[in-house]
């Protein structure tokens, strides 16, 4: 998974040796990185930003007394951990579903503090844009590359 196949074009200066390994001009073995999709990149960016905001929200909810401090910090920590997993594995469908579930949780956090409806709704909008437009552009790029 993530390696260049025979059908893919190798970057300039790279070739395959007799064993089928990718080598540079000096004969050194090389491993090419997997090319990330735009959807994967955009979802990772949205989730990364949300991690920062979730940290501040947890502190704010504890400080305002909307939640007990331990509850706010543990809940925020779990949210942050799940968001980091979703950001890091955004190439997988389950990670997109996880990040979508976290968007619902972010919107529902407005039940604790009403301004969080706006914050969660904003992140939901950013996430929807990342998923929809990222997928659309990835499909267009794949069609152009196949032509």
Secondary structure, DSSP 8 states (H G I E B T S, - for coil): --S--TTS---TT-EE-TTS-EE-TT--B--------HHHHHHHHHHHHHHHHHHHHHHHHHHHTSS-HHHHHHHHHHHHHHHHHHHHTTTSHHHHHHHHHHHHHHHHGGGTSTHHHHHHHHHHHHHHHHHHHHHHHHHHHHHHHH-
